[in-house]
Amino acid sequence: MKKIISYPLSVIFYLFFGLTLLIFHVLQWISFNLFGYQAHKKSVDVFNFFLLRCLNLVGTRFQFKNSFSFEKNRPHIIVSNHQSMFDIPPIIWYMRQLHPKFISKKELAKGIPSISYNLRHGGSVLIDRKNAGQALGQIKKLGHYISETKRAAVIFPEGTRSKTGVPKQFAFNGLKTLFEACPDAVVVPVCINNSWKLQRYGMFPLGVGAFLKLEVLQPLQVKDFEIPELIQLIEKIITENVQLE
């Protein structure tokens, strides 16, 4: 029954989703070109707020837990498990005070209103997954960027999303490169649960009634650990909090 209901609700979702992309593409262009970074950043924040409201149309609920205070004037590295493309809007909205920037595959830099524009102009980096040297170079660039600007990098070390919610093994090189490029960063582990249920059938129809949960776990300082030890600890902290329902 849920899958049957999901078809008309998904049509409604994509109508509002597409309209949101088009409207905020124009608003982002105006903000960036006329008023600069801060205005553009605020437009991106509001854009992602409305993406969450679009997801409400298919019965998605959100819960964000954070018991920790983020330090101002410190770079942060948000490390999260990855379950769907819809992991990104709640990170941008709920963690907006950190100015999160993403590591994205280069194919997303063109053709998607609002999303492609933000990836090109918002401080994120674009990588070629077939070229390891280029990818690590861009990750290093992002590390230097957040070190200088005191903003945040977001990395999904599993590389690709888990279609069932079961965590994949963390890749080592991307995290290592980011930590080495920004040794003064605070690492913010984030555990995401249930977003895979939105894409349990693929992109259409969307899963109905998902309860997407994000939880900020114990922050860690890069400088307090040897990098291999830190990566193992982050992976353990996150995977232990994944809930398979």
N, C-alpha and C positions, 0 to 999 in steps of 0.2 A: 504493500500500500504506500509506504513512504516513497519508493522509487516512482510510482505513478504520479504522486503529488509533486514530486521534484521536477517533472517536465514543465508544467505551466509556471511554477515558481522560478525555475531557472531562466525561462524566457523573459519574465518580468525583471529578474536580476540583471540579465545582460542588456536589456534596454536601458535601465538606469545606470548600469556600469559604463556602457558606451557613451551615454550623455555626459556622465561625470568626467570621463576622459577628455572629451571634446571641450567642455567648458573650462576645465582647469588647465588644459594646454594653452588656451588663450590667456588665462589669468597668470600662468607661470611666465609666459613670454613677456607680458606687460610688466610684471613684478621684477623680473630679472633685468630687462633692458632699460626700464625707466627708474627703478628704485634700488637695484643692487641685491647683494646676497641675502641680507636679513629679510627683505620683503619676499624674495623668492622662497626662502626657507619657510616662512609663515604660510605662504600659499601651498607649499608641499604638505605641511602639517595638516592644514584644513582639507586638502585633497584626500589625504589618507583617512581623516575622520569620516568623510563622506563615503569612502570605499567600505569602511566598517558598517556604515548605515545600509549600504547596498547589500552587504552580506546578511544583515538582519532580515532582509526580504525572503531569504531561504531558511529562516529560523535559527540563524547562527547567534549564539550568545558568547560573550567574552568575559574572561576573568583575568585580571592582572594583579599579581601579588609581588610586593617589594617591601622588605623590612629594613632596607639599607638606604643611607643617604649618599648621594653622588657628590664627589668633591668638585667644586668649581676650579677652573684653571688647571685641570689635569686631563691629559688624554686618556681615553677609555677604549678598550677593545671588547666588544660584545661578542661572545662566543655562544652559538646556539645550535641545537639539533635542528634538523630541517625535514618538515613533513609535507609541505605544499607551497605553492606560489603565494598562498594567502598568509604565510608566516610574516611577510614583509610589512603590510599595512599596520598591524598592531604594534610591531617594534617601532616603526616610525612615529606613530601617534603617542603611545604610552611612554616612550623613552625619548621624546622630542627635545627635552632639555639638554640631552647629550649631543644633539646634532648628528645622528647616525648616518654614516656613509657606507656604501655597499661595494662588494666585489661582484661584478656581474659579467656574464658571458657577453662578448661583443655583439652577438646577433640581436640582443635586446636594445641596442643603441639606435635602431632605426625602425620606423614603421608603426610604433605604438604611441598614440597621442598621450601626452602628459608623462608617461613612464619613460619613454626614450629621451624626452627633453630633459627630465630631471637627472637621468643617468649621465647625460652629456654635460650638463651645466651645474649640477648640484654638489660636485666634489667626489662622487664615486669614481671607481676605476673600471675599465673594461678589459677583459682578458680573453685571449685565444686559448681555448682548452687544448688545442692540438699543438700548441707551442709553449712548452714548459718554461723556457727561458723568458719569453715575453710575459707570461702570466706571473712569474715570481718577481719580475722587474716592476710590474704594475702594483703588486702587493707591497713591495718595498716602498714604492712611491707613495702609496696610501699611508704607510706607517710614518713616513717623514711628514706627510701632510697633517696628520692628526697630532704629531708631536709639536709642530709649529703652531697650529691653530687651536689646540686643546679641545678638539672635537672627538668623535667616536668612529671607529671602524667596526663594521659588522662582518663576521665571517661564519660561514656554515662549513665546518671542517669535514663533514661527511661528503661534501662535493655535490652530490645529487640528493634529491629528496627521498625519504623512505616512504614507499607507497602503502605500507602497513603500520607505520608507527614504530616498528622495531629499529632501534638505532643501528646505523652502519659504523664501521670502524673509522675513527678520525684519521684523516691524512695528516702527515707530519710536516711536510715542507712549507705549506702555506702559513701555518701557525708559527713555525720557527722563523720564517722570513719576517712576518709581521712583528713578532716579539723583539727580534734583533734590531729592527728598524725603529722601534719605539720602546726602549727599555724602561722608560719612566711611566709607562701606562699602567692603569688599573684594569685588570681583566674582570669582566662582568659575565659570569656564566648565566645563561638563560635556558630554562627547560620549557619546551613547547609540547603540549599534549592535545591530541584530538583533531588537529588541523588536517591530518590525512583523510579524515572522514568527509571533508568537503570535496575531495577529488577521488573518492572511492570508485566512482564510475568513469573517471576521466574528467574532461572539461565540460561535458554535457551528458546527462544532467548533473548538477551539483548535488552533493549529499545534503539532505534536509536535517535541521535540528542539531547540528554539531555544537558542542560546548567547548569552545577553544580556550585553553588555559595557558597563560604565560606566567612563569615564576622566576624572579631574580634570585639567584643563589649566592652564596658567600663570595663577595668580591676578593680578588687576590692581586698582589702586586708582582709584576714581572720580575723586578729586581730582587725579590726575596727567594727566588727558586732558580735551580738549573733548568734550562728550557725543556729537556726531555721529561724531567720530573713534573714540571708544571703542566705539560700537555697531558700526561697520564692522569694527573689529578683532576684536571678539568673534565676530561672524558668520563672519569669515574663519577664525579659529582653530578654531571648532567644525566648520564645513562641510568644512574640509580633512581632518578626522579621521574623517568619516563613511565607513564601509566598505560599499560596495555589492557584495555577494557573489551 
